[in-house]
Amino acid sequence: MTLIALINTKCLPILFYGGEACPANSSVRQSFEFTMNKILSKVFGAMSNNSYSYIYECFGIDNADQFIRKRQDKFIDKFCASDNLLCRAIYGRH
């Protein structure tokens, strides 16, 4: 549990650093997913491909798509909450 908590709080934010400000196409998302699966395979040993989603669910880890989407949503909310009128105008929130 401790190792998973460290991965979730320290490694994944570094892996996805800055990703919320850039568009992520399907190949980028697959690359993130592969990296996250590789991390879990190092922790739990060799696994079948369908085991990863079960581990994500059991340990409360977001998959790559969820992680990216949450970070982008948080980024846009902070961006739009800025006092800068230009920032708010870009997303049409006043």
C-alpha positions in Angstrom: 0.0 0.0 0.0 2.8 2.4 0.8 4.5 1.8 -2.5 1.3 2.4 -4.4 0.7 5.6 -2.4 4.2 6.9 -3.2 3.7 6.1 -6.9 0.3 7.8 -6.9 1.5 11.0 -5.1 5.1 11.3 -6.4 5.7 9.4 -9.6 2.4 10.0 -11.5 2.4 13.8 -11.1 5.9 13.9 -12.4 5.0 11.6 -15.3 2.1 13.9 -16.3 3.8 17.2 -15.5 2.7 19.9 -17.9 0.4 17.5 -19.8 -2.7 19.5 -18.8 -1.6 22.4 -20.9 -0.9 20.3 -24.0 -3.3 18.4 -26.2 -2.9 14.6 -25.8 -3.8 12.6 -28.9 -4.4 8.8 -28.7 -0.7 7.9 -29.2 0.3 10.1 -26.3 -2.4 8.6 -24.1 -1.3 5.1 -25.1 2.3 6.0 -24.2 1.2 7.2 -20.8 -1.0 4.1 -20.3 2.0 1.8 -21.3 4.2 3.6 -18.8 1.7 3.3 -16.0 1.2 -0.4 -16.7 5.0 -0.9 -16.7 5.2 0.7 -13.3 2.6 -1.6 -11.9 4.2 -4.7 -13.5 7.5 -3.7 -11.7 5.6 -3.6 -8.4 3.4 -6.7 -8.9 5.4 -8.8 -11.3 4.3 -10.0 -14.7 0.6 -9.7 -15.3 -1.9 -10.1 -18.1 -3.1 -7.0 -19.8 -6.6 -7.2 -18.3 -5.2 -7.2 -14.8 -4.2 -3.6 -14.9 -7.7 -2.2 -14.8 -8.5 -4.3 -11.8 -5.4 -3.0 -10.0 -6.3 0.6 -10.9 -9.7 0.0 -9.4 -8.6 -1.7 -6.3 -6.0 0.9 -5.4 -7.9 3.9 -6.5 -5.5 4.8 -9.2 -6.9 6.7 -12.2 -6.0 5.4 -15.6 -4.1 7.6 -18.0 -7.3 9.1 -19.6 -8.8 9.9 -16.3 -5.6 11.3 -14.9 -5.2 13.6 -17.9 -8.8 14.7 -17.9 -8.8 15.5 -14.2 -5.6 17.5 -14.6 -6.9 19.4 -17.6 -10.2 20.2 -15.9 -8.3 21.5 -12.8 -6.0 23.6 -15.0 -8.9 25.1 -16.9 -10.8 25.9 -13.7 -7.7 27.7 -12.3 -7.0 29.4 -15.6 -10.6 30.7 -15.8 -10.6 31.8 -12.1 -7.7 34.1 -12.8 -8.1 37.8 -12.3 -6.7 38.3 -15.8 -9.5 39.1 -18.2 -7.6 37.8 -21.2 -7.3 34.3 -19.5 -11.0 34.2 -18.8 -11.9 35.5 -22.3 -10.0 32.7 -23.9 -12.4 30.1 -22.5 -15.4 32.4 -22.7 -16.0 32.4 -18.9 -16.6 35.9 -17.5 
